[in-house]
């Protein structure tokens, strides 16, 4: 099950550089491609708003 980004996302960009497979895309609220996510959790570890979690 892929990580998801909640509405608490402030689009700071911290997670994008941390994703080793490039599964995160930019927008008003960032988005994680569930087909690419390897569930490593590095994005969740660096999110300052704790907006990234497993569903």
mmCIF file of the N, C-alpha and C atoms, coordinates in Angstrom:
data_MODEL
# 
_entry.id   MODEL 
# 
loop_
_atom_site.group_PDB 
_atom_site.id 
_atom_site.type_symbol 
_atom_site.label_atom_id 
_atom_site.label_alt_id 
_atom_site.label_comp_id 
_atom_site.label_asym_id 
_atom_site.label_entity_id 
_atom_site.label_seq_id 
_atom_site.pdbx_PDB_ins_code 
_atom_site.Cartn_x 
_atom_site.Cartn_y 
_atom_site.Cartn_z 
_atom_site.occupancy 
_atom_site.B_iso_or_equiv 
_atom_site.pdbx_formal_charge 
_atom_site.auth_seq_id 
_atom_site.auth_comp_id 
_atom_site.auth_asym_id 
_atom_site.auth_atom_id 
_atom_site.pdbx_PDB_model_num 
ATOM 1   N N  . UNK A 1 1  ? 0.846  -1.169 0.000  1.00 0.00 ? 1  UNK A N  1 
ATOM 2   C CA . UNK A 1 1  ? 0.000  0.000  0.000  1.00 0.00 ? 1  UNK A CA 1 
ATOM 3   C C  . UNK A 1 1  ? 0.896  1.240  0.000  1.00 0.00 ? 1  UNK A C  1 
ATOM 4   N N  . UNK A 1 2  ? 0.696  2.115  -0.942 1.00 0.00 ? 2  UNK A N  1 
ATOM 5   C CA . UNK A 1 2  ? 1.524  3.302  -1.117 1.00 0.00 ? 2  UNK A CA 1 
ATOM 6   C C  . UNK A 1 2  ? 1.211  4.373  -0.071 1.00 0.00 ? 2  UNK A C  1 
ATOM 7   N N  . UNK A 1 3  ? 2.221  5.194  0.200  1.00 0.00 ? 3  UNK A N  1 
ATOM 8   C CA . UNK A 1 3  ? 2.022  6.352  1.065  1.00 0.00 ? 3  UNK A CA 1 
ATOM 9   C C  . UNK A 1 3  ? 1.101  7.341  0.357  1.00 0.00 ? 3  UNK A C  1 
ATOM 10  N N  . UNK A 1 4  ? 0.413  8.175  1.136  1.00 0.00 ? 4  UNK A N  1 
ATOM 11  C CA . UNK A 1 4  ? -0.455 9.218  0.598  1.00 0.00 ? 4  UNK A CA 1 
ATOM 12  C C  . UNK A 1 4  ? -0.115 10.543 1.271  1.00 0.00 ? 4  UNK A C  1 
ATOM 13  N N  . UNK A 1 5  ? -0.444 11.622 0.582  1.00 0.00 ? 5  UNK A N  1 
ATOM 14  C CA . UNK A 1 5  ? -0.193 12.962 1.105  1.00 0.00 ? 5  UNK A CA 1 
ATOM 15  C C  . UNK A 1 5  ? -1.543 13.602 1.421  1.00 0.00 ? 5  UNK A C  1 
ATOM 16  N N  . UNK A 1 6  ? -1.700 14.065 2.654  1.00 0.00 ? 6  UNK A N  1 
ATOM 17  C CA . UNK A 1 6  ? -2.976 14.647 3.096  1.00 0.00 ? 6  UNK A CA 1 
ATOM 18  C C  . UNK A 1 6  ? -3.083 16.120 2.723  1.00 0.00 ? 6  UNK A C  1 
ATOM 19  N N  . UNK A 1 7  ? -4.204 16.714 3.049  1.00 0.00 ? 7  UNK A N  1 
ATOM 20  C CA . UNK A 1 7  ? -4.439 18.135 2.805  1.00 0.00 ? 7  UNK A CA 1 
ATOM 21  C C  . UNK A 1 7  ? -3.562 19.021 3.681  1.00 0.00 ? 7  UNK A C  1 
ATOM 22  N N  . UNK A 1 8  ? -2.839 18.438 4.638  1.00 0.00 ? 8  UNK A N  1 
ATOM 23  C CA . UNK A 1 8  ? -1.925 19.211 5.477  1.00 0.00 ? 8  UNK A CA 1 
ATOM 24  C C  . UNK A 1 8  ? -0.654 19.588 4.730  1.00 0.00 ? 8  UNK A C  1 
ATOM 25  N N  . UNK A 1 9  ? -0.480 19.065 3.511  1.00 0.00 ? 9  UNK A N  1 
ATOM 26  C CA . UNK A 1 9  ? 0.698  19.363 2.692  1.00 0.00 ? 9  UNK A CA 1 
ATOM 27  C C  . UNK A 1 9  ? 0.769  20.862 2.398  1.00 0.00 ? 9  UNK A C  1 
ATOM 28  N N  . UNK A 1 10 ? 1.948  21.444 2.607  1.00 0.00 ? 10 UNK A N  1 
ATOM 29  C CA . UNK A 1 10 ? 2.163  22.861 2.308  1.00 0.00 ? 10 UNK A CA 1 
ATOM 30  C C  . UNK A 1 10 ? 3.019  23.029 1.051  1.00 0.00 ? 10 UNK A C  1 
ATOM 31  N N  . UNK A 1 11 ? 3.268  21.954 0.323  1.00 0.00 ? 11 UNK A N  1 
ATOM 32  C CA . UNK A 1 11 ? 4.032  21.962 -0.928 1.00 0.00 ? 11 UNK A CA 1 
ATOM 33  C C  . UNK A 1 11 ? 5.413  22.594 -0.745 1.00 0.00 ? 11 UNK A C  1 
ATOM 34  N N  . UNK A 1 12 ? 6.097  22.207 0.314  1.00 0.00 ? 12 UNK A N  1 
ATOM 35  C CA . UNK A 1 12 ? 7.415  22.764 0.601  1.00 0.00 ? 12 UNK A CA 1 
ATOM 36  C C  . UNK A 1 12 ? 8.526  22.125 -0.235 1.00 0.00 ? 12 UNK A C  1 
ATOM 37  N N  . UNK A 1 13 ? 8.274  20.921 -0.761 1.00 0.00 ? 13 UNK A N  1 
ATOM 38  C CA . UNK A 1 13 ? 9.252  20.259 -1.610 1.00 0.00 ? 13 UNK A CA 1 
ATOM 39  C C  . UNK A 1 13 ? 10.221 19.341 -0.897 1.00 0.00 ? 13 UNK A C  1 
ATOM 40  N N  . UNK A 1 14 ? 10.136 19.240 0.407  1.00 0.00 ? 14 UNK A N  1 
ATOM 41  C CA . UNK A 1 14 ? 11.063 18.401 1.165  1.00 0.00 ? 14 UNK A CA 1 
ATOM 42  C C  . UNK A 1 14 ? 11.036 16.946 0.712  1.00 0.00 ? 14 UNK A C  1 
ATOM 43  N N  . UNK A 1 15 ? 9.871  16.458 0.386  1.00 0.00 ? 15 UNK A N  1 
ATOM 44  C CA . UNK A 1 15 ? 9.703  15.038 0.057  1.00 0.00 ? 15 UNK A CA 1 
ATOM 45  C C  . UNK A 1 15 ? 10.225 14.667 -1.327 1.00 0.00 ? 15 UNK A C  1 
ATOM 46  N N  . UNK A 1 16 ? 10.150 15.589 -2.268 1.00 0.00 ? 16 UNK A N  1 
ATOM 47  C CA . UNK A 1 16 ? 10.504 15.261 -3.654 1.00 0.00 ? 16 UNK A CA 1 
ATOM 48  C C  . UNK A 1 16 ? 11.941 14.767 -3.774 1.00 0.00 ? 16 UNK A C  1 
ATOM 49  N N  . UNK A 1 17 ? 12.878 15.462 -3.177 1.00 0.00 ? 17 UNK A N  1 
ATOM 50  C CA . UNK A 1 17 ? 14.282 15.066 -3.270 1.00 0.00 ? 17 UNK A CA 1 
ATOM 51  C C  . UNK A 1 17 ? 14.578 13.773 -2.524 1.00 0.00 ? 17 UNK A C  1 
ATOM 52  N N  . UNK A 1 18 ? 13.748 13.427 -1.565 1.00 0.00 ? 18 UNK A N  1 
ATOM 53  C CA . UNK A 1 18 ? 13.978 12.221 -0.769 1.00 0.00 ? 18 UNK A CA 1 
ATOM 54  C C  . UNK A 1 18 ? 13.483 10.946 -1.442 1.00 0.00 ? 18 UNK A C  1 
ATOM 55  N N  . UNK A 1 19 ? 12.533 11.051 -2.352 1.00 0.00 ? 19 UNK A N  1 
ATOM 56  C CA . UNK A 1 19 ? 11.954 9.858  -2.982 1.00 0.00 ? 19 UNK A CA 1 
ATOM 57  C C  . UNK A 1 19 ? 12.959 9.231  -3.948 1.00 0.00 ? 19 UNK A C  1 
ATOM 58  N N  . UNK A 1 20 ? 13.405 7.998  -3.656 1.00 0.00 ? 20 UNK A N  1 
ATOM 59  C CA . UNK A 1 20 ? 14.418 7.374  -4.511 1.00 0.00 ? 20 UNK A CA 1 
ATOM 60  C C  . UNK A 1 20 ? 13.902 6.910  -5.870 1.00 0.00 ? 20 UNK A C  1 
ATOM 61  N N  . UNK A 1 21 ? 12.589 6.852  -6.045 1.00 0.00 ? 21 UNK A N  1 
ATOM 62  C CA . UNK A 1 21 ? 12.035 6.381  -7.314 1.00 0.00 ? 21 UNK A CA 1 
ATOM 63  C C  . UNK A 1 21 ? 11.270 7.467  -8.070 1.00 0.00 ? 21 UNK A C  1 
ATOM 64  N N  . UNK A 1 22 ? 11.240 8.686  -7.563 1.00 0.00 ? 22 UNK A N  1 
ATOM 65  C CA . UNK A 1 22 ? 10.565 9.787  -8.241 1.00 0.00 ? 22 UNK A CA 1 
ATOM 66  C C  . UNK A 1 22 ? 9.065  9.652  -8.310 1.00 0.00 ? 22 UNK A C  1 
ATOM 67  N N  . UNK A 1 23 ? 8.459  9.094  -7.261 1.00 0.00 ? 23 UNK A N  1 
ATOM 68  C CA . UNK A 1 23 ? 7.021  8.848  -7.253 1.00 0.00 ? 23 UNK A CA 1 
ATOM 69  C C  . UNK A 1 23 ? 6.192  10.065 -6.856 1.00 0.00 ? 23 UNK A C  1 
ATOM 70  N N  . UNK A 1 24 ? 6.838  11.152 -6.455 1.00 0.00 ? 24 UNK A N  1 
ATOM 71  C CA . UNK A 1 24 ? 6.106  12.329 -5.970 1.00 0.00 ? 24 UNK A CA 1 
ATOM 72  C C  . UNK A 1 24 ? 6.102  13.410 -7.041 1.00 0.00 ? 24 UNK A C  1 
ATOM 73  N N  . UNK A 1 25 ? 4.906  13.941 -7.317 1.00 0.00 ? 25 UNK A N  1 
ATOM 74  C CA . UNK A 1 25 ? 4.777  15.013 -8.300 1.00 0.00 ? 25 UNK A CA 1 
ATOM 75  C C  . UNK A 1 25 ? 4.286  16.278 -7.614 1.00 0.00 ? 25 UNK A C  1 
ATOM 76  N N  . UNK A 1 26 ? 4.648  17.422 -8.207 1.00 0.00 ? 26 UNK A N  1 
ATOM 77  C CA . UNK A 1 26 ? 4.294  18.715 -7.644 1.00 0.00 ? 26 UNK A CA 1 
ATOM 78  C C  . UNK A 1 26 ? 2.884  19.139 -8.024 1.00 0.00 ? 26 UNK A C  1 
ATOM 79  N N  . UNK A 1 27 ? 2.360  20.053 -7.242 1.00 0.00 ? 27 UNK A N  1 
ATOM 80  C CA . UNK A 1 27 ? 1.046  20.639 -7.482 1.00 0.00 ? 27 UNK A CA 1 
ATOM 81  C C  . UNK A 1 27 ? 0.688  21.496 -6.292 1.00 0.00 ? 27 UNK A C  1 
ATOM 82  N N  . UNK A 1 28 ? -0.558 21.938 -6.207 1.00 0.00 ? 28 UNK A N  1 
ATOM 83  C CA . UNK A 1 28 ? -0.995 22.690 -5.026 1.00 0.00 ? 28 UNK A CA 1 
ATOM 84  C C  . UNK A 1 28 ? -0.788 21.850 -3.779 1.00 0.00 ? 28 UNK A C  1 
ATOM 85  N N  . UNK A 1 29 ? -1.116 20.577 -3.912 1.00 0.00 ? 29 UNK A N  1 
ATOM 86  C CA . UNK A 1 29 ? -0.827 19.564 -2.903 1.00 0.00 ? 29 UNK A CA 1 
ATOM 87  C C  . UNK A 1 29 ? -0.041 18.497 -3.638 1.00 0.00 ? 29 UNK A C  1 
ATOM 88  N N  . UNK A 1 30 ? 1.071  18.088 -3.114 1.00 0.00 ? 30 UNK A N  1 
ATOM 89  C CA . UNK A 1 30 ? 1.873  17.086 -3.804 1.00 0.00 ? 30 UNK A CA 1 
ATOM 90  C C  . UNK A 1 30 ? 1.134  15.761 -3.831 1.00 0.00 ? 30 UNK A C  1 
ATOM 91  N N  . UNK A 1 31 ? 1.542  14.897 -4.759 1.00 0.00 ? 31 UNK A N  1 
ATOM 92  C CA . UNK A 1 31 ? 0.859  13.635 -4.966 1.00 0.00 ? 31 UNK A CA 1 
ATOM 93  C C  . UNK A 1 31 ? 1.881  12.509 -5.110 1.00 0.00 ? 31 UNK A C  1 
ATOM 94  N N  . UNK A 1 32 ? 1.558  11.339 -4.578 1.00 0.00 ? 32 UNK A N  1 
ATOM 95  C CA . UNK A 1 32 ? 2.420  10.175 -4.696 1.00 0.00 ? 32 UNK A CA 1 
ATOM 96  C C  . UNK A 1 32 ? 1.769  9.179  -5.648 1.00 0.00 ? 32 UNK A C  1 
ATOM 97  N N  . UNK A 1 33 ? 2.503  8.779  -6.677 1.00 0.00 ? 33 UNK A N  1 
ATOM 98  C CA . UNK A 1 33 ? 2.018  7.792  -7.631 1.00 0.00 ? 33 UNK A CA 1 
ATOM 99  C C  . UNK A 1 33 ? 2.054  6.426  -6.951 1.00 0.00 ? 33 UNK A C  1 
ATOM 100 N N  . UNK A 1 34 ? 0.895  5.809  -6.702 1.00 0.00 ? 34 UNK A N  1 
ATOM 101 C CA . UNK A 1 34 ? 0.863  4.534  -5.974 1.00 0.00 ? 34 UNK A CA 1 
ATOM 102 C C  . UNK A 1 34 ? 1.519  3.380  -6.729 1.00 0.00 ? 34 UNK A C  1 
ATOM 103 N N  . UNK A 1 35 ? 1.595  3.489  -8.052 1.00 0.00 ? 35 UNK A N  1 
ATOM 104 C CA . UNK A 1 35 ? 2.229  2.431  -8.838 1.00 0.00 ? 35 UNK A CA 1 
ATOM 105 C C  . UNK A 1 35 ? 3.755  2.487  -8.753 1.00 0.00 ? 35 UNK A C  1 
ATOM 106 N N  . UNK A 1 36 ? 4.295  3.648  -8.396 1.00 0.00 ? 36 UNK A N  1 
ATOM 107 C CA . UNK A 1 36 ? 5.747  3.809  -8.299 1.00 0.00 ? 36 UNK A CA 1 
ATOM 108 C C  . UNK A 1 36 ? 6.261  3.719  -6.860 1.00 0.00 ? 36 UNK A C  1 
ATOM 109 N N  . UNK A 1 37 ? 5.419  4.048  -5.888 1.00 0.00 ? 37 UNK A N  1 
ATOM 110 C CA . UNK A 1 37 ? 5.823  4.090  -4.478 1.00 0.00 ? 37 UNK A CA 1 
ATOM 111 C C  . UNK A 1 37 ? 6.283  2.709  -4.012 1.00 0.00 ? 37 UNK A C  1 
ATOM 112 N N  . UNK A 1 38 ? 7.468  2.681  -3.390 1.00 0.00 ? 38 UNK A N  1 
ATOM 113 C CA . UNK A 1 38 ? 8.015  1.426  -2.865 1.00 0.00 ? 38 UNK A CA 1 
ATOM 114 C C  . UNK A 1 38 ? 7.805  1.297  -1.361 1.00 0.00 ? 38 UNK A C  1 
ATOM 115 N N  . UNK A 1 39 ? 7.074  2.248  -0.783 1.00 0.00 ? 39 UNK A N  1 
ATOM 116 C CA . UNK A 1 39 ? 6.753  2.235  0.646  1.00 0.00 ? 39 UNK A CA 1 
ATOM 117 C C  . UNK A 1 39 ? 7.991  2.293  1.535  1.00 0.00 ? 39 UNK A C  1 
ATOM 118 N N  . UNK A 1 40 ? 9.019  3.017  1.093  1.00 0.00 ? 40 UNK A N  1 
ATOM 119 C CA . UNK A 1 40 ? 10.251 3.107  1.887  1.00 0.00 ? 40 UNK A CA 1 
ATOM 120 C C  . UNK A 1 40 ? 10.101 4.051  3.077  1.00 0.00 ? 40 UNK A C  1 
ATOM 121 N N  . UNK A 1 41 ? 9.209  5.050  2.950  1.00 0.00 ? 41 UNK A N  1 
ATOM 122 C CA . UNK A 1 41 ? 8.939  5.954  4.063  1.00 0.00 ? 41 UNK A CA 1 
ATOM 123 C C  . UNK A 1 41 ? 9.865  7.140  4.192  1.00 0.00 ? 41 UNK A C  1 
ATOM 124 N N  . UNK A 1 42 ? 10.827 7.302  3.286  1.00 0.00 ? 42 UNK A N  1 
ATOM 125 C CA . UNK A 1 42 ? 11.745 8.433  3.424  1.00 0.00 ? 42 UNK A CA 1 
ATOM 126 C C  . UNK A 1 42 ? 11.024 9.767  3.280  1.00 0.00 ? 42 UNK A C  1 
ATOM 127 N N  . UNK A 1 43 ? 9.985  9.806  2.457  1.00 0.00 ? 43 UNK A N  1 
ATOM 128 C CA . UNK A 1 43 ? 9.223  11.049 2.294  1.00 0.00 ? 43 UNK A CA 1 
ATOM 129 C C  . UNK A 1 43 ? 8.525  11.432 3.591  1.00 0.00 ? 43 UNK A C  1 
ATOM 130 N N  . UNK A 1 44 ? 7.940  10.456 4.238  1.00 0.00 ? 44 UNK A N  1 
ATOM 131 C CA . UNK A 1 44 ? 7.228  10.716 5.497  1.00 0.00 ? 44 UNK A CA 1 
ATOM 132 C C  . UNK A 1 44 ? 8.190  11.177 6.586  1.00 0.00 ? 44 UNK A C  1 
ATOM 133 N N  . UNK A 1 45 ? 9.397  10.647 6.561  1.00 0.00 ? 45 UNK A N  1 
ATOM 134 C CA . UNK A 1 45 ? 10.394 11.011 7.583  1.00 0.00 ? 45 UNK A CA 1 
ATOM 135 C C  . UNK A 1 45 ? 10.803 12.477 7.506  1.00 0.00 ? 45 UNK A C  1 
ATOM 136 N N  . UNK A 1 46 ? 10.793 13.071 6.301  1.00 0.00 ? 46 UNK A N  1 
ATOM 137 C CA . UNK A 1 46 ? 11.256 14.451 6.151  1.00 0.00 ? 46 UNK A CA 1 
ATOM 138 C C  . UNK A 1 46 ? 10.135 15.487 6.104  1.00 0.00 ? 46 UNK A C  1 
ATOM 139 N N  . UNK A 1 47 ? 8.886  15.045 6.079  1.00 0.00 ? 47 UNK A N  1 
ATOM 140 C CA . UNK A 1 47 ? 7.767  15.991 5.970  1.00 0.00 ? 47 UNK A CA 1 
ATOM 141 C C  . UNK A 1 47 ? 7.612  16.800 7.258  1.00 0.00 ? 47 UNK A C  1 
ATOM 142 N N  . UNK A 1 48 ? 7.745  18.139 7.165  1.00 0.00 ? 48 UNK A N  1 
ATOM 143 C CA . UNK A 1 48 ? 7.651  18.963 8.371  1.00 0.00 ? 48 UNK A CA 1 
ATOM 144 C C  . UNK A 1 48 ? 6.239  19.065 8.949  1.00 0.00 ? 48 UNK A C  1 
ATOM 145 N N  . UNK A 1 49 ? 5.218  18.738 8.153  1.00 0.00 ? 49 UNK A N  1 
ATOM 146 C CA . UNK A 1 49 ? 3.834  18.831 8.602  1.00 0.00 ? 49 UNK A CA 1 
ATOM 147 C C  . UNK A 1 49 ? 3.225  17.479 8.921  1.00 0.00 ? 49 UNK A C  1 
ATOM 148 N N  . UNK A 1 50 ? 4.011  16.431 8.816  1.00 0.00 ? 50 UNK A N  1 
ATOM 149 C CA . UNK A 1 50 ? 3.503  15.070 9.023  1.00 0.00 ? 50 UNK A CA 1 
ATOM 150 C C  . UNK A 1 50 ? 2.293  14.813 8.136  1.00 0.00 ? 50 UNK A C  1 
ATOM 151 N N  . UNK A 1 51 ? 2.379  15.289 6.887  1.00 0.00 ? 51 UNK A N  1 
ATOM 152 C CA . UNK A 1 51 ? 1.270  15.165 5.935  1.00 0.00 ? 51 UNK A CA 1 
ATOM 153 C C  . UNK A 1 51 ? 1.339  13.881 5.114  1.00 0.00 ? 51 UNK A C  1 
ATOM 154 N N  . UNK A 1 52 ? 2.386  13.085 5.309  1.00 0.00 ? 52 UNK A N  1 
ATOM 155 C CA . UNK A 1 52 ? 2.552  11.862 4.524  1.00 0.00 ? 52 UNK A CA 1 
ATOM 156 C C  . UNK A 1 52 ? 2.459  10.663 5.444  1.00 0.00 ? 52 UNK A C  1 
ATOM 157 N N  . UNK A 1 53 ? 1.591  9.714  5.064  1.00 0.00 ? 53 UNK A N  1 
ATOM 158 C CA . UNK A 1 53 ? 1.402  8.518  5.890  1.00 0.00 ? 53 UNK A CA 1 
ATOM 159 C C  . UNK A 1 53 ? 0.869  7.369  5.045  1.00 0.00 ? 53 UNK A C  1 
ATOM 160 N N  . UNK A 1 54 ? 0.839  6.206  5.636  1.00 0.00 ? 54 UNK A N  1 
ATOM 161 C CA . UNK A 1 54 ? 0.184  5.075  4.994  1.00 0.00 ? 54 UNK A CA 1 
ATOM 162 C C  . UNK A 1 54 ? -1.314 5.202  5.225  1.00 0.00 ? 54 UNK A C  1 
ATOM 163 N N  . UNK A 1 55 ? -2.121 4.841  4.229  1.00 0.00 ? 55 UNK A N  1 
ATOM 164 C CA . UNK A 1 55 ? -3.576 4.979  4.401  1.00 0.00 ? 55 UNK A CA 1 
ATOM 165 C C  . UNK A 1 55 ? -4.129 4.037  5.456  1.00 0.00 ? 55 UNK A C  1 
# 
